[in-house]
């Protein structure tokens, strides 16, 4: 019985170490295209999220973007009502809803660390692009 308990404790410890070592790795955006984009008369450098995997990842687990990168643009193939949330989002975000290049709305999405509550925002109309800008990044 004592050996089983020790074995369980060792497995638990290894699991905790593995979990925290994985979560500390910085998010890599090396395979993302970066585009120049003009938004509200400001020139921005945005990471392009143009695949389902990149849409799902978004800016989750990002504490700080690389120098010269201002945010992320999500480019979708169709216009739909879009929902975004702050799961694993470590920075406050300004979210711009776009119909092609026209801004049709703007929302604020707080970092999950503010109150540990998942918040959802929904576009007021169908959009095919969404831009996330970490607060105070420009």
C-alpha positions as CSV (number, residue, x, y, z in Angstrom):
1,X,0.0,0.0,0.0
2,X,2.8,2.4,0.9
3,X,4.6,1.7,-2.5
4,X,1.4,2.5,-4.4
5,X,1.0,5.8,-2.5
6,X,4.6,6.7,-3.2
7,X,4.1,5.8,-6.9
8,X,0.9,8.0,-7.1
9,X,2.7,10.9,-5.5
10,X,5.6,10.6,-8.0
11,X,3.3,10.5,-10.9
12,X,1.4,13.5,-9.7
13,X,4.6,15.4,-9.2
14,X,5.8,14.6,-12.7
15,X,2.5,15.7,-14.1
16,X,2.6,19.0,-12.2
17,X,6.2,19.7,-13.4
18,X,5.3,18.8,-17.0
19,X,2.2,21.0,-16.9
20,X,4.0,24.1,-15.6
21,X,7.0,23.6,-17.9
22,X,4.7,23.5,-20.9
23,X,2.7,26.5,-19.9
24,X,5.8,28.7,-19.5
25,X,7.0,28.3,-23.1
26,X,6.3,31.5,-25.1
27,X,3.8,31.4,-27.9
28,X,5.5,31.0,-31.3
29,X,4.2,33.0,-34.2
30,X,7.1,32.2,-36.6
31,X,4.7,30.5,-39.1
32,X,2.4,33.5,-39.2
33,X,2.4,36.1,-42.0
34,X,2.7,39.7,-40.9
35,X,0.8,42.4,-42.8
36,X,0.8,46.2,-42.7
37,X,-2.7,47.4,-42.0
38,X,-4.1,50.9,-41.5
39,X,-6.7,51.1,-38.7
40,X,-8.1,54.4,-37.4
41,X,-5.3,56.3,-39.2
42,X,-2.6,54.2,-37.5
43,X,-0.2,52.0,-39.3
44,X,-0.1,48.5,-37.7
45,X,1.8,45.3,-38.2
46,X,-0.6,42.4,-37.6
47,X,-0.1,38.7,-37.4
48,X,-2.5,36.9,-39.8
49,X,-4.8,34.2,-38.5
50,X,-6.2,32.5,-41.6
51,X,-6.6,28.9,-40.6
52,X,-8.9,27.2,-38.1
53,X,-5.9,26.4,-35.9
54,X,-4.7,30.0,-35.9
55,X,-8.3,31.3,-35.3
56,X,-8.6,29.0,-32.3
57,X,-5.2,30.0,-30.9
58,X,-5.6,33.8,-31.4
59,X,-3.7,35.7,-28.8
60,X,-4.2,33.1,-26.0
61,X,-1.3,32.8,-23.6
62,X,0.4,35.9,-24.9
63,X,1.8,38.3,-22.3
64,X,3.7,40.5,-24.8
65,X,4.0,40.5,-28.6
66,X,7.3,40.6,-30.4
67,X,8.7,44.1,-31.0
68,X,7.0,45.7,-34.0
69,X,3.9,43.5,-33.9
70,X,0.7,45.4,-32.8
71,X,-1.9,42.6,-32.8
72,X,-3.6,40.0,-34.9
73,X,-6.1,40.0,-37.8
74,X,-8.4,37.1,-38.2
75,X,-9.4,36.5,-41.9
76,X,-12.4,34.3,-42.4
77,X,-13.7,33.0,-45.8
78,X,-17.3,33.9,-45.0
79,X,-19.3,36.6,-43.4
80,X,-20.9,35.5,-40.2
81,X,-21.9,36.7,-36.7
82,X,-18.7,36.0,-34.8
83,X,-18.1,35.3,-31.1
84,X,-14.8,35.8,-29.3
85,X,-13.9,35.1,-25.7
86,X,-11.1,35.6,-23.3
87,X,-10.2,32.0,-22.5
88,X,-6.4,32.0,-21.6
89,X,-6.1,35.6,-22.7
90,X,-3.5,37.3,-20.5
91,X,-3.9,40.9,-21.9
92,X,-6.8,43.3,-22.3
93,X,-7.8,43.5,-26.0
94,X,-9.6,46.0,-28.2
95,X,-11.5,44.0,-30.7
96,X,-12.6,45.5,-34.1
97,X,-15.3,43.8,-36.1
98,X,-14.8,44.3,-39.9
99,X,-16.9,43.8,-43.0
100,X,-14.0,43.5,-45.5
101,X,-12.0,46.6,-44.5
102,X,-14.8,48.6,-43.0
103,X,-15.1,48.8,-39.2
104,X,-18.6,47.9,-38.2
105,X,-18.0,47.7,-34.4
106,X,-15.6,47.7,-31.6
107,X,-15.5,45.9,-28.3
108,X,-13.3,45.5,-25.3
109,X,-12.3,42.0,-24.0
110,X,-10.6,42.0,-20.6
111,X,-7.8,39.6,-19.7
112,X,-9.0,36.4,-18.0
113,X,-6.8,37.3,-15.1
114,X,-9.0,40.3,-14.2
115,X,-11.6,38.2,-12.5
116,X,-11.1,34.6,-13.8
117,X,-14.4,34.7,-15.5
118,X,-14.8,33.9,-19.2
119,X,-16.3,36.8,-21.1
120,X,-17.9,36.6,-24.5
121,X,-18.3,39.3,-27.1
122,X,-20.4,39.0,-30.3
123,X,-20.3,41.0,-33.5
124,X,-23.5,43.1,-34.0
125,X,-23.5,42.0,-37.7
126,X,-21.9,39.5,-40.0
127,X,-18.2,40.1,-40.4
128,X,-15.3,38.3,-42.2
129,X,-12.4,40.0,-40.4
130,X,-11.7,40.7,-36.8
131,X,-8.7,42.5,-35.3
132,X,-7.4,42.1,-31.8
133,X,-5.1,44.8,-30.4
134,X,-3.6,44.4,-27.0
135,X,-4.6,47.5,-25.0
136,X,-2.0,50.2,-25.0
137,X,0.0,48.7,-27.9
138,X,-0.3,51.7,-30.1
